[in-house]
Amino acid sequence: MMKKAILSSLATIAVFALLSGCASSVNGMDLSDAAVQEKMKGSNPASLPSGHTDGGASVHDPSIIRAEDGTYWIFGSHMAAAQSDDLRHWTGVFSGVSRHNKLFSNLFSEESNAFSWVGKNSEGGYSVWAPDIIYNKAMQKYCMYFCTSSTYVKSSLCLAVSDSVNGPYEYKGRLLDSGFTRLDAKKGKVDIMNYVADETELKTRYLNLSDYNNMKWPNAIDPTVFYDKDGRLWMVYGSWSGGIFLLELNEETGEVIHPARDDADGVDAYFGKHLISGNHQSCEGPWIQYDATTGYYYLFVSYGSLTAEGGYQIRLFRSENPDGPYTDPSGQTLGGSHQEKVGLKMIGNYTFPSLDVTYMAPGHNSALEDEDGKLYLVYHQRFANHGEYHEPRVHQLFRTQNGWLVAAPFETSGETLAENGYTLSDIVGTYYTVDHGIDISADVPKDKSISLQPDGGIYAVTDEAGADRSDSASAATGTQSEEEKTVRKNSVTPLGDRIGGFELVPDSPYLNLTLEDDSYKGIAIRMTDEAGNPVMCFSVCGDNNETVWGVHYLAE
């Protein structure tokens, strides 16, 4: 998190030579020029329109797919689906767990066994959650993987197929069950006995006394499916309980390939390979995205509780192989404890001055690489003071110079990275920042103001009069350079301590920041906020597993 202590020694950054004979110039910018001062100060967001995007639909746990006609579809829990042409405005198409919902053709038929293991939920109805749809190239079918559930451990992973992305989907069968007891297995209610030698192995491996050991083994929900770089098909799944697991699928049938047991590699003959988490800590909604540009498989998961006050958030790991190991920027993988310190926190609760809402509990995401190569993060979003109402949100994702992913601070509106980057004069100015931190809580980080100045310094913005700041920590320690003195003398924004530095990577959109003792890498992007105001933004992440966003409201 950003602190108030000064970083008295900064890495040397690439700067232009000072213009000789001009005491108000730094790196080619005349800081006494009124136009330059106005540009750096930017617009006061209090004088700008505020707002947020109305998503138009409500789809929980949205999984995205691009249809052949170029439209986008999201499918979510409770048999909900919506369609969009622009990734911003969605029209609901299906909703509600009912035989009258045309998303499925036969889910509730007498022949269906989708609910034969889980039964009804505590409210007397059926739970159909978290679908994911992929076009199976071998089957030439759209395959929907989804789950039915009745308790926090009693669940089934299921498969349905269709000739069209929008269905109807024909239910084909259950693939995997969790939450069984010794008696359930003995009576053949689930097929686990096909994967153990005898009842003794069942008891010692999968059960705690006679009940399911959910501290070690998964809750069979939240399936998502992906092709690896070699064309093999995989399913990742799991929520809380024993963590996140991975199974290979038979592309010809869409069904599970049960592997040989390999305890040394964390591979179970029934549930597959254990990837991360366990001990019933919050970790769910896994999504693996292979990116040919970086060569990494990115594993997204959600921490916290999904309610508005539950601290729901999106975390990221990566691996060079589909079956791991998956690590975060600090080099750690998620075991069974201390989860708040592990995993790159991409996005949590936040707001900005031009938003008329506070966004809460973003999570259970999917991702999309569009035909133009742009990457997108798709998730459901709750709002402060709006109960548990939620809408889909889509933010563009960007690759950092060291191969991590960061999201734009605002919902996508057609923005495009400047391949050749930006000039110093494009970047400098006052930024409102959000440090997403690593906490798992209902807290909303306060946006803080910083100033990126032409000397490559990052300064705290204060409400104190006088930009000279001769009592600053840098002045007190004798580290105040001539450039810093010039910056302070000419700044129209009151500057506090110098708290870091920044560097533009030449001929690229990459931006490196130092804030206190932490270094961050990311990108700069010009876009519009959700009220239509032009903004210059940065999105960076560090080895401390924190993501920092910055927004400069342009004076246009």
C-alpha positions in Angstrom: 0.0 0.0 0.0 1.1 3.6 -0.6 2.6 5.1 2.6 3.8 8.5 3.6 7.4 7.8 4.1 9.7 9.1 1.4 11.8 7.0 -0.9 15.0 9.0 -0.7 16.9 6.9 -3.2 15.2 6.2 -6.5 16.4 4.2 -9.5 17.8 6.4 -12.2 15.2 7.1 -14.9 15.7 8.0 -18.6 15.2 11.8 -18.9 16.0 14.4 -21.5 18.6 17.0 -20.8 17.4 20.3 -19.3 17.0 23.2 -21.6 19.9 25.5 -20.9 19.1 29.0 -19.9 15.5 28.2 -19.0 15.1 27.9 -15.2 11.5 26.7 -15.5 12.1 23.9 -18.0 12.5 20.2 -17.1 12.9 17.5 -19.7 11.8 19.8 -22.5 8.7 21.0 -20.7 8.4 24.7 -19.8 6.6 24.4 -16.5 5.9 28.1 -16.3 3.7 27.9 -19.5 0.1 28.3 -18.6 -1.0 25.7 -21.2 1.4 23.2 -19.8 0.2 23.9 -16.2 -3.4 23.5 -17.2 -2.7 20.2 -19.0 -0.8 18.8 -16.0 -3.5 19.9 -13.5 -6.1 18.3 -15.7 -9.8 18.6 -15.2 -11.4 18.8 -11.7 -13.6 15.7 -11.6 -16.1 17.6 -9.4 -16.9 19.8 -12.5 -17.2 16.8 -14.8 -20.2 14.5 -15.5 -20.4 11.5 -13.3 -22.0 8.1 -14.0 -21.6 4.5 -14.6 -22.5 2.0 -17.2 -25.9 0.4 -17.0 -25.3 -3.2 -17.9 -28.9 -3.9 -18.8 -28.9 -7.5 -17.5 -28.1 -9.5 -14.4 -26.1 -12.6 -15.0 -24.2 -14.2 -12.0 -20.9 -16.0 -12.7 -20.8 -14.9 -16.3 -18.9 -17.1 -18.8 -18.3 -15.4 -22.2 -18.2 -16.8 -25.7 -18.2 -15.0 -29.0 -20.7 -16.4 -31.5 -20.1 -17.0 -35.2 -22.1 -13.8 -36.1 -19.8 -11.7 -34.0 -22.1 -11.1 -31.0 -21.1 -11.9 -27.5 -22.9 -14.2 -25.1 -22.6 -14.7 -21.4 -24.0 -17.6 -19.6 -24.4 -17.7 -15.8 -25.9 -19.4 -12.8 -29.7 -20.0 -12.5 -29.9 -20.8 -16.2 -29.4 -17.1 -17.1 -27.9 -15.8 -20.4 -27.5 -12.4 -22.1 -26.3 -11.1 -25.4 -24.3 -8.0 -26.4 -22.9 -6.3 -29.5 -20.4 -4.1 -27.7 -19.4 -5.8 -24.4 -21.1 -2.9 -22.5 -24.8 -3.2 -22.9 -26.4 -6.6 -22.4 -29.9 -7.9 -23.2 -31.2 -10.8 -21.1 -32.3 -13.8 -23.1 -32.8 -16.7 -20.6 -33.3 -16.7 -16.8 -34.7 -19.0 -14.1 -34.3 -22.6 -13.1 -37.5 -24.0 -14.7 -38.6 -26.5 -17.3 -40.1 -23.6 -19.1 -36.6 -22.0 -19.6 -35.7 -22.9 -23.3 -32.0 -22.9 -22.6 -32.2 -26.7 -22.1 -34.4 -29.2 -24.1 -34.5 -32.1 -21.6 -32.8 -31.1 -18.3 -36.0 -31.8 -16.3 -37.2 -34.8 -18.3 -37.9 -38.1 -16.6 -34.8 -39.6 -18.3 -32.5 -36.9 -17.0 -30.3 -37.8 -14.0 -28.9 -34.2 -13.5 -30.5 -34.0 -10.0 -30.6 -37.7 -9.1 -27.5 -37.4 -6.9 -27.8 -33.9 -5.4 -31.6 -33.7 -5.1 -33.3 -30.4 -4.1 -31.7 -27.5 -2.3 -32.7 -26.2 1.1 -35.4 -24.0 -0.5 -37.1 -27.0 -2.1 -35.9 -26.2 -5.6 -33.1 -27.2 -7.9 -29.7 -25.4 -8.2 -28.1 -25.1 -11.7 -24.9 -23.0 -11.4 -21.9 -21.6 -13.2 -22.0 -22.9 -16.7 -19.2 -22.6 -19.3 -19.6 -23.1 -23.0 -16.9 -24.0 -25.4 -17.1 -25.0 -29.1 -15.7 -28.6 -29.3 -13.9 -28.9 -32.6 -14.0 -32.7 -32.7 -17.6 -33.0 -31.8 -18.6 -29.9 -33.8 -20.9 -29.0 -31.0 -21.2 -26.3 -28.4 -20.6 -28.1 -25.1 -21.9 -26.7 -21.9 -20.3 -27.7 -18.7 -22.3 -26.8 -15.6 -23.1 -28.0 -12.1 -26.0 -29.0 -10.0 -25.8 -28.8 -6.2 -27.8 -29.0 -3.0 -25.3 -28.4 -0.2 -21.8 -26.9 0.2 -20.3 -30.2 -0.8 -23.0 -32.3 -2.5 -22.7 -31.5 -6.2 -22.4 -32.9 -9.7 -20.5 -31.7 -12.8 -22.7 -32.2 -15.9 -22.5 -31.9 -19.7 -25.0 -30.7 -22.3 -24.5 -30.1 -26.1 -26.1 -27.9 -28.8 -25.7 -27.1 -32.5 -26.1 -23.4 -31.7 -24.5 -21.2 -29.0 -27.9 -20.1 -27.8 -29.2 -23.6 -27.5 -31.4 -25.4 -26.8 -28.8 -27.6 -25.0 -29.4 -31.3 -24.7 -28.4 -32.8 -21.4 -26.0 -35.7 -21.8 -25.1 -36.8 -18.3 -23.2 -36.4 -15.0 -19.4 -36.4 -15.2 -18.3 -36.2 -11.6 -19.9 -36.1 -8.1 -18.8 -34.8 -4.7 -20.1 -34.9 -1.2 -20.7 -38.7 -1.0 -20.6 -40.8 2.2 -19.6 -44.4 2.7 -23.2 -45.5 2.4 -23.8 -43.5 -0.8 -20.8 -45.2 -2.4 -21.8 -48.6 -1.2 -25.3 -48.2 -2.6 -23.9 -47.1 -6.0 -25.4 -43.6 -5.9 -22.1 -42.3 -7.2 -19.4 -44.1 -9.3 -16.5 -43.5 -6.9 -16.1 -47.3 -6.3 -14.9 -47.7 -9.9 -11.8 -45.8 -8.9 -10.8 -47.4 -5.6 -9.6 -50.9 -4.9 -12.1 -51.5 -2.1 -14.2 -49.9 0.7 -11.1 -49.6 2.9 -9.4 -47.3 0.3 -12.6 -45.3 -0.1 -12.7 -44.7 3.7 -9.0 -43.9 4.2 -8.7 -41.7 1.1 -11.9 -39.8 0.6 -13.8 -39.9 3.9 -13.5 -38.4 7.4 -15.0 -41.2 9.4 -18.0 -42.0 7.2 -18.5 -38.5 5.8 -16.9 -36.8 2.8 -13.6 -35.1 3.6 -14.2 -31.7 2.0 -11.1 -30.2 3.6 -9.0 -32.3 1.1 -11.4 -33.1 -1.8 -13.3 -30.7 -4.0 -16.8 -29.4 -4.2 -17.7 -30.4 -7.8 -18.9 -27.0 -9.0 -17.7 -24.1 -11.2 -16.3 -26.0 -14.2 -14.6 -24.1 -17.0 -13.0 -25.7 -20.1 -10.1 -24.7 -22.3 -7.8 -26.0 -25.1 -4.1 -26.0 -24.4 -1.4 -25.0 -26.9 -1.3 -28.6 -28.2 -5.0 -28.9 -28.8 -5.8 -31.0 -25.7 -9.0 -30.2 -23.8 -9.1 -29.6 -20.1 -11.6 -28.9 -17.4 -10.7 -26.9 -14.2 -13.2 -26.8 -11.4 -13.7 -26.4 -7.6 -14.9 -24.0 -4.9 -13.7 -23.7 -1.3 -13.5 -27.2 0.2 -10.4 -29.0 -1.0 -9.5 -26.4 -3.6 -9.1 -26.2 -7.4 -8.7 -29.4 -9.5 -8.0 -30.2 -13.1 -9.0 -33.0 -15.4 -8.3 -33.7 -19.0 -11.3 -34.3 -21.3 -11.8 -36.6 -24.2 -12.4 -34.2 -27.2 -14.3 -36.9 -29.1 -17.0 -37.2 -26.4 -16.5 -34.2 -24.1 -16.3 -36.5 -21.1 -13.7 -36.9 -18.4 -10.4 -38.8 -18.8 -9.7 -40.2 -15.4 -5.9 -40.2 -14.9 -3.7 -42.8 -13.1 -3.2 -41.9 -9.5 0.1 -40.2 -8.7 0.3 -39.0 -5.1 3.7 -37.4 -5.7 2.2 -35.1 -8.3 -1.1 -34.5 -6.5 -3.1 -36.5 -9.0 -6.2 -38.4 -7.9 -7.7 -41.1 -10.1 -11.2 -39.7 -9.7 -10.9 -35.9 -9.1 -7.8 -35.3 -11.2 -4.9 -33.0 -10.3 -5.0 -30.6 -7.3 -3.8 -27.2 -8.5 -4.2 -24.7 -5.6 -6.0 -24.1 -2.3 -7.7 -26.4 0.2 -8.8 -26.6 3.8 -12.1 -25.0 2.9 -10.7 -21.5 2.4 -12.3 -19.1 0.0 -11.1 -19.8 -3.6 -13.6 -20.5 -6.4 -14.7 -19.8 -9.9 -11.5 -20.9 -11.6 -10.8 -19.9 -15.2 -7.7 -20.8 -17.2 -6.8 -18.7 -20.2 -3.9 -19.7 -22.5 -2.1 -16.8 -24.1 0.1 -17.6 -27.1 1.7 -14.1 -26.9 3.3 -14.7 -23.5 3.2 -18.5 -23.5 1.6 -18.6 -20.1 -1.6 -20.3 -18.8 -3.3 -17.8 -16.5 -5.4 -19.1 -13.7 -8.0 -16.7 -12.4 -9.9 -17.4 -9.2 -12.1 -15.4 -6.8 -11.4 -15.0 -3.0 -13.8 -14.0 -0.3 -17.6 -14.3 0.0 -19.7 -13.4 -3.1 -22.0 -11.0 -1.2 -21.6 -7.2 -1.5 -19.9 -7.0 1.9 -18.0 -10.2 1.5 -14.7 -9.0 0.1 -15.1 -10.9 -3.2 -12.2 -10.2 -5.5 -10.2 -11.6 -8.5 -6.8 -13.1 -8.1 -4.3 -14.3 -10.7 -1.7 -17.0 -11.0 0.2 -18.3 -14.0 2.1 -21.4 -15.3 4.0 -22.5 -18.3 2.0 -25.8 -18.3 -1.8 -26.4 -18.2 -1.4 -28.6 -15.1 0.8 -26.1 -13.2 2.5 -25.3 -11.0 0.6 -22.0 -10.8 2.5 -19.2 -9.0 1.9 -15.5 -8.3 4.3 -12.6 -9.0 6.1 -13.3 -5.7 6.7 -16.9 -6.8 4.2 -18.4 -4.3 1.5 -21.0 -5.0 -1.6 -21.1 -2.9 -1.6 -23.9 -0.3 -4.2 -24.3 2.5 -3.6 -21.1 4.5 -2.6 -17.4 4.5 -4.4 -16.9 1.2 -4.7 -13.1 1.4 -0.9 -12.9 0.9 -0.9 -15.2 -2.1 -2.1 -14.5 -5.6 -2.0 -11.2 -7.6 -5.1 -9.2 -6.5 -6.3 -7.8 -9.9 -9.4 -6.0 -8.7 -11.5 -5.6 -5.5 -13.8 -2.9 -4.2 -13.2 0.5 -5.6 -14.5 3.9 -6.8 -13.2 7.0 -8.6 -14.4 10.6 -8.5 -16.3 10.4 -11.7 -18.2 7.3 -10.8 -21.6 7.8 -9.1 -21.4 4.3 -7.5 -18.9 2.3 -5.5 -18.2 -1.0 -7.1 -18.2 -3.9 -4.6 -17.4 -7.6 -4.7 -16.2 -8.1 -8.3 -15.6 -11.8 -9.1 -16.3 -15.2 -10.7 -14.8 -14.1 -13.9 -14.2 -15.5 -17.4 -11.9 -14.1 -20.0 -11.9 -13.6 -23.8 -9.3 -13.1 -26.5 -11.2 -11.4 -29.3 -10.5 -11.8 -33.0 -8.5 -8.6 -33.0 -6.2 -9.9 -30.2 -7.6 -7.8 -27.4 -8.1 -9.6 -24.1 -11.1 -9.0 -21.8 -11.9 -9.7 -18.2 -15.6 -10.5 -17.7 -17.2 -10.7 -14.2 -20.2 -9.9 -12.2 -20.2 -6.7 -10.2 -22.2 -5.6 -7.1 -22.7 -2.1 -5.8 -22.6 -0.3 -2.5 -26.0 0.4 -1.0 -27.8 -1.7 -3.7 -28.2 -4.9 -1.8 -27.2 -8.0 -3.7 -28.1 -6.7 -7.2 -25.4 -7.4 -9.7 -24.5 -6.8 -13.3 -21.9 -8.0 -15.8 -18.8 -5.9 -16.3 -16.1 -6.2 -19.0 -12.7 -4.5 -18.7 -9.9 -4.8 -21.2 -6.8 -6.8 -20.0 -3.2 -5.9 -20.9 0.0 -7.8 -20.8 2.8 -6.2 -18.8 6.4 -6.2 -19.9 7.1 -9.1 -17.5 4.2 -11.2 -18.7 1.5 -10.5 -16.1 -2.0 -9.2 -16.8 -3.6 -6.0 -15.6 -7.1 -4.6 -16.2 -8.1 -1.2 -17.3 -9.6 0.9 -14.5 -12.9 1.5 -16.4 -15.2 -0.7 -18.4 -14.2 -1.1 -22.0 -15.3 1.4 -24.5 -13.2 0.5 -27.6 -9.9 1.8 -26.3 -6.7 0.6 -27.9 -3.1 0.6 -26.6 -0.8 3.0 -28.3 1.8 0.6 -29.7 4.5 3.2 -29.8 3.6 4.5 -26.4 3.1 8.0 -25.1 5.4 11.1 -24.6 6.4 12.5 -21.3 4.0 15.4 -21.8 1.1 12.9 -22.4 1.7 11.1 -19.1 2.5 13.8 -16.5 -0.2 15.3 -14.3 -2.4 14.7 -11.3 -3.7 11.1 -10.9 -6.4 9.7 -8.6 -5.1 6.3 -7.6 -6.6 3.1 -6.2 -4.3 0.5 -4.6 -6.2 -2.7 -4.5 -3.9 -4.0 -1.8 -4.1 -7.7 -0.7 -6.9 -7.6 2.0 -10.0 -9.7 1.8 -12.6 -7.4 3.3 -15.6 -5.1 2.7 -13.2 -2.0 2.9 -13.1 0.3 -0.1 -9.7 1.8 -0.7 -9.7 5.6 -0.7 -8.5 7.1 -3.9 -5.4 9.1 -3.3 -4.0 11.9 -5.4 -0.4 11.8 -6.7 1.4 13.9 -9.3 3.7 12.5 -12.0 6.1 15.3 -12.7 8.5 15.9 -15.7 11.5 15.1 -13.6 10.3 11.5 -13.4 9.3 11.9 -9.8 6.0 10.9 -8.2 4.8 13.3 -5.5 2.1 13.2 -3.0 -0.6 15.9 -3.6 -1.4 17.9 -0.6 -4.0 20.6 0.3 -1.2 22.8 1.7 -0.5 26.2 0.2 2.9 26.7 -1.5 4.5 24.4 -3.9 8.1 25.1 -2.8 7.9 22.5 0.0 11.3 23.5 1.4 10.5 21.4 4.5 10.0 18.2 2.5 11.8 15.0 3.5 13.9 15.2 0.3 15.0 18.7 1.2 15.8 17.7 4.8 18.0 14.9 3.7 19.7 17.0 1.0 18.4 14.9 -1.9 16.3 17.6 -3.5 17.7 18.0 -7.0 17.6 21.1 -9.2 14.9 19.4 -11.3 12.8 18.8 -8.1 13.2 22.4 -7.0 12.1 23.6 -10.5 9.1 21.2 -10.4 8.0 22.5 -6.9 8.5 26.1 -7.8 6.3 25.9 -10.9 3.7 23.3 -9.9 0.1 24.6 -9.7 -0.7 21.6 -7.6 0.6 21.7 -4.0 3.1 18.9 -3.8 4.1 16.9 -0.7 6.9 14.4 -0.4 8.4 12.7 -3.3 7.2 9.2 -2.9 8.5 7.5 -6.0 9.4 7.7 -9.6 8.2 6.5 -13.0 9.8 5.5 -16.3 8.3 5.2 -19.8 9.7 2.3 -21.7 10.6 3.8 -25.2 8.4 2.9 -28.2 5.9 1.0 -26.1 2.9 1.5 -23.9 4.8 0.1 -20.9 5.1 2.1 -17.8 7.2 1.3 -14.7 6.6 2.9 -11.3 8.3 2.9 -8.0 6.1 3.8 -5.0 7.9 3.8 -1.7 9.8 0.4 -1.5 7.7 -1.3 -4.1 8.2 -1.6 -7.9 5.4 -2.0 -10.4 5.2 -2.8 -14.1 2.2 -2.1 -16.3 0.8 0.0 -19.1 -0.5 3.5 -19.8 -3.8 3.7 -21.8 -5.9 6.6 -22.9 -9.7 5.8 -22.8 -13.0 7.3 -21.6 -14.4 6.7 -18.2 -18.0 5.4 -17.7 -19.4 9.0 -17.8 -17.7 9.7 -21.2 -14.9 11.8 -19.8 -11.5 11.5 -21.5 -8.9 10.1 -19.2 -5.2 9.0 -19.2 -4.9 5.9 -17.0 -2.2 3.5 -15.8 -2.6 0.0 -14.5 0.4 -1.6 -12.9 1.1 -4.6 -10.7 4.0 -5.6 -8.5 5.8 -8.5 -6.8 3.9 -7.6 -3.7 0.8 -9.0 -5.4 -0.9 -5.6 -5.5 -2.4 -3.8 -8.4 -2.5 0.0 -8.6 -4.7 2.0 -10.9 -4.3 5.7 -11.7 -6.7 8.1 -13.5 -5.8 11.6 -14.8 -8.9 13.6 -16.0 -7.7 15.3 -19.2 -8.3 19.0 -19.6 -10.2 18.8 -22.9 
